[in-house]
């Protein structure tokens, strides 16, 4: 007798749960991730800029340096894209980043994967703790639906402009990671905004694990409540210390270890 659709789904769920539990037993607890000093030593700061609300920014960040994105006021979304600077056809893959790590909770201690299974960056600190790789950034359509004005700057629009500046096209703009975005999934499978966005002083540190081309868009997440009034964010590139042998991001999961095994040979 053929297996029913419900039974098939139940079998798939049981297999998923078993694999998840097997992997979880080998993972380091996220509470072990040490974070970084809130005040970056002045001698380590390489570059600093304030990005106004609604604007975009791009910069090359070499392997071993870190980018801190810090809220200067209430903030409901800063979208980020990462590319391999040596070959921008390799870029951030939101789906793989979530799938490989068995978690959509991309916070301190997690890593960001490319579409080649390599690690682009590590989240070495995150004082807010809620970042979204599921719903994507704002678009002209989402701005029209939410604010009644499709001409407002959007993350999609900013990323297309930034891509053009670096010889890329809109086809090279994949789904992004949006920081300071407490997005969850409800019982009906719908994306929902839970709680408040970031406050002044909240920050995320991204350590470059390869030479990166980084795009940042300071536009509200499409699910964020309130008016369109994004506050500026501070962007600081700083020289992070070399990762230790037991660096949390590099050793927290078997998946991360394999990702770095794919990445590090590029720089030997």
Buried (B, 14 or more C-beta within 10 A) or exposed (E): EEEEEEEEEEEEEEEEEEEEEEBEEEBBEBEEBEEBEEEBEEEBEBEEEEBEBBBBBBBBBEBBBBBBBBBBBBBBBBBBBBBBBEEBEBBBBBEBBBEBBBBBBBBBBBBBBBBBBBBBBBBBBBBBBBBBBBBBBBBBEBBBEBBEEBEBBBBBBBBBBBBEEBEBEEEBBBBBBBBBBBBBEEEEEEBEBEEBBBBEEBBBBBBBBBBBBBBBBBBBBBBBEEEBEBBBBBBBBBBBEEBEEEBBBBBBBEBBEBBBEBBBEEEE
